[in-house]
């Protein structure tokens, strides 16, 4: 868990720690990075680290939440669903180092969890129907949310060479293919 107050000093310390964890996780998965190495790399005291975060992985989770918070503030400026989804892929892919760090410690599920929270809040913006009976909306949100880490994992394993436009296209091709399975 993370515990960052709405205080400029706490936010600055958290940012320094986050930068250090990302750098250190390029050589060692974040779940194995020591607090001592984070302290040395960030110049932030051990007590400050523990005041803000419980573990190095929590630092990554905080960064994912920040990424989604930033994106959610931009959504009202988008014109349509395609713009929203495409800009989402662009925004996510700008943070490749964070995504790789999450993948290396088997925590891409954090993307799904965050996506799920925001999807529930902003479903109407995306055109998500609210009239699904028997939990249908919950299934829809969960399925859509867990497609994200799968797509990001594939992108990482393909060498991060696909552009946001290509991922957008693959995403919809995949959904159309899945939808066709219903007719079998």
C-alpha positions as CSV (number, residue, x, y, z in Angstrom):
1,X,0.0,0.0,0.0
2,X,1.0,3.6,-0.3
3,X,0.3,6.5,1.9
4,X,1.1,9.8,0.2
5,X,-0.5,12.8,1.7
6,X,-1.5,15.8,-0.4
7,X,1.8,17.5,0.6
8,X,4.4,18.8,-1.9
9,X,7.3,17.4,0.1
10,X,5.7,13.9,0.3
11,X,4.9,14.0,-3.4
12,X,8.5,15.1,-4.2
13,X,9.9,12.3,-2.1
14,X,7.5,9.8,-3.7
15,X,8.6,10.9,-7.2
16,X,12.3,10.5,-6.3
17,X,11.6,7.1,-4.9
18,X,9.6,6.1,-8.0
19,X,12.3,7.2,-10.3
20,X,14.8,5.2,-8.4
21,X,12.6,2.1,-8.3
22,X,12.1,2.2,-12.1
23,X,15.9,2.6,-12.6
24,X,16.7,-0.2,-10.2
25,X,14.1,-2.5,-11.6
26,X,15.8,-2.5,-15.0
27,X,18.3,-4.9,-13.5
28,X,16.4,-6.5,-10.6
29,X,12.6,-7.1,-10.5
30,X,11.0,-4.6,-8.2
31,X,9.9,-7.2,-5.8
32,X,13.5,-8.0,-5.1
33,X,14.9,-4.5,-4.9
34,X,16.1,-3.6,-1.4
35,X,15.0,-0.6,0.5
36,X,18.7,0.2,1.1
37,X,19.4,0.4,-2.6
38,X,16.3,2.6,-3.2
39,X,17.5,4.9,-0.3
40,X,21.0,5.2,-1.9
41,X,19.6,5.9,-5.4
42,X,16.9,8.3,-4.3
43,X,18.6,10.1,-1.4
44,X,15.4,9.7,0.5
45,X,15.6,8.3,4.0
46,X,14.5,4.8,5.0
47,X,11.9,6.3,7.3
48,X,10.5,8.5,4.5
49,X,10.2,5.4,2.3
50,X,8.2,3.5,4.9
51,X,6.1,6.6,5.7
52,X,5.1,6.6,2.0
53,X,5.2,3.0,0.8
54,X,5.2,-0.5,2.3
55,X,7.2,-2.2,-0.4
56,X,9.0,-1.4,-3.7
57,X,6.2,-2.9,-5.6
58,X,3.8,-0.5,-4.0
59,X,5.8,2.3,-5.6
60,X,5.0,0.8,-9.0
61,X,1.3,0.5,-8.0
62,X,1.3,4.2,-7.0
63,X,2.7,5.1,-10.4
64,X,0.0,3.1,-12.2
65,X,-2.7,5.0,-10.2
66,X,-1.0,8.3,-11.1
67,X,-1.0,7.2,-14.8
68,X,-4.7,6.5,-14.6
69,X,-5.5,9.6,-12.7
70,X,-3.7,11.7,-15.3
71,X,-5.6,9.9,-18.1
72,X,-9.0,10.3,-16.5
73,X,-8.5,14.1,-16.3
74,X,-7.9,14.1,-20.1
75,X,-10.9,12.0,-21.1
76,X,-13.5,14.8,-21.2
77,X,-11.3,16.5,-23.9
78,X,-11.6,13.5,-26.2
79,X,-14.2,13.5,-29.0
80,X,-15.3,9.9,-29.3
81,X,-14.7,6.4,-28.1
82,X,-12.0,5.8,-30.7
83,X,-10.1,8.9,-29.6
84,X,-10.4,7.8,-25.9
85,X,-9.1,4.3,-26.5
86,X,-6.4,5.3,-28.9
87,X,-5.1,8.0,-26.5
88,X,-5.3,5.5,-23.7
89,X,-2.9,3.1,-25.6
90,X,-0.6,6.1,-26.3
91,X,-0.6,7.2,-22.7
92,X,0.0,3.7,-21.4
93,X,2.8,3.0,-23.9
94,X,4.6,6.2,-22.9
95,X,5.4,4.5,-19.6
96,X,7.1,1.4,-21.1
97,X,9.6,1.3,-18.2
98,X,6.8,1.1,-15.7
99,X,5.0,-1.6,-17.6
100,X,8.1,-3.7,-18.0
101,X,8.8,-3.3,-14.3
102,X,5.3,-4.6,-13.5
103,X,5.7,-7.5,-15.9
104,X,9.0,-8.4,-14.4
105,X,7.5,-8.8,-10.9
106,X,4.3,-10.4,-12.2
107,X,2.1,-7.5,-11.3
108,X,0.5,-6.4,-14.6
109,X,-2.8,-7.3,-12.8
110,X,-2.4,-3.8,-11.3
111,X,-3.3,-2.4,-14.7
112,X,-6.5,-4.4,-14.7
113,X,-7.5,-3.5,-11.2
114,X,-6.9,0.2,-11.9
115,X,-8.7,0.0,-15.3
116,X,-11.6,-1.7,-13.6
117,X,-12.0,1.1,-11.0
118,X,-11.9,3.8,-13.7
119,X,-14.1,1.9,-16.1
120,X,-16.8,1.6,-13.4
121,X,-16.6,5.4,-12.8
122,X,-16.4,6.4,-16.5
123,X,-18.4,3.7,-18.2
124,X,-20.9,6.0,-19.7
125,X,-18.2,8.1,-21.3
126,X,-17.1,4.9,-23.1
127,X,-20.6,4.0,-24.0
128,X,-20.8,1.0,-21.7
129,X,-24.4,-0.1,-21.4
130,X,-25.8,0.0,-17.8
131,X,-28.8,-2.2,-18.5
132,X,-27.1,-5.6,-18.5
133,X,-29.1,-8.0,-16.4
134,X,-27.8,-10.6,-14.0
135,X,-24.4,-9.0,-13.5
136,X,-23.7,-8.7,-17.2
137,X,-22.2,-5.2,-16.8
138,X,-19.8,-6.5,-14.2
139,X,-18.6,-9.3,-16.5
140,X,-18.2,-6.8,-19.3
141,X,-16.1,-4.4,-17.1
142,X,-13.9,-7.3,-15.8
143,X,-13.3,-8.8,-19.2
144,X,-12.5,-5.5,-20.8
145,X,-10.2,-4.6,-17.8
146,X,-8.2,-7.9,-18.0
147,X,-7.7,-7.6,-21.7
148,X,-5.4,-4.7,-21.0
149,X,-2.6,-6.6,-19.1
150,X,-2.8,-9.3,-21.7
151,X,-2.3,-6.8,-24.5
152,X,0.5,-5.0,-22.7
153,X,2.2,-8.3,-21.9
154,X,2.1,-9.3,-25.6
155,X,3.4,-5.9,-26.6
156,X,6.3,-6.3,-24.1
157,X,7.1,-9.8,-25.3
158,X,7.0,-8.7,-28.9
159,X,9.8,-6.2,-28.1
160,X,7.6,-3.1,-27.7
161,X,7.8,-2.6,-31.4
162,X,4.1,-2.2,-32.1
163,X,2.8,1.3,-32.3
164,X,-0.3,2.5,-30.5
165,X,-2.2,2.4,-33.8
166,X,-1.2,-1.2,-34.4
167,X,-2.2,-2.2,-30.8
168,X,-5.5,-0.5,-31.3
169,X,-6.0,-2.4,-34.5
170,X,-5.0,-5.8,-33.0
171,X,-7.2,-5.1,-30.0
172,X,-10.3,-4.6,-32.1
173,X,-9.4,-7.5,-34.5
174,X,-9.2,-9.8,-31.5
175,X,-12.5,-8.6,-30.1
176,X,-14.2,-9.2,-33.4
177,X,-12.7,-12.6,-33.7
178,X,-13.9,-13.5,-30.2
179,X,-17.4,-12.2,-31.1
180,X,-17.5,-14.4,-34.2
181,X,-16.9,-17.5,-32.0
182,X,-20.5,-17.1,-30.8
183,X,-21.8,-18.0,-34.2
184,X,-20.0,-21.4,-34.2
